[in-house]
């Protein structure tokens, strides 16, 4: 997979109007202090529905930094970062207990990194395992349905051949 698919890269220098909008935003939201005012994004869909998105402090600071770059007329790039999870977070994501999660790790079914006795897991690995598990369950269900259908066919054939069904015809 091309890494560029997961990146946002502004290759053009921002226009003067973009720079002005960014400066206005910064005046409204973020002073030069370390503690900027909290804000949320309001997204308006094409049908006019508005949805407010609460942002973490980290996300707010990233947006402010991005607007500072635009206000200064600079290009910028946003790269995706692999999200690391604790064993507890991974277990919650999979809907399993922590002991079962530990067992999966110990069996090598999910890769992890261990640093100073602390295990961390890549979110992509957890999502891949969850999808693999979903596919296995789906295949298992298909096989059960097929087996059930075959058993019903056998029972139906046996019922038709039984002497008691012959006597009911008559």
Protein Blocks (a to p, Z undefined) as FASTA:
>chain_A
ZZklmpccdfbdcdfklmmmmmmmmmmmmccbfbdcddddddddfkopacdddddfklmm
mmmmmmmmmmnopacddddddddddfklmmmmnopafklmmmmmmnopagcddeehiacd
dfklmmmmmmmmmmmmmmmmmmmmmmmmmmmmmmmmmmmmpmklmmmmZZ
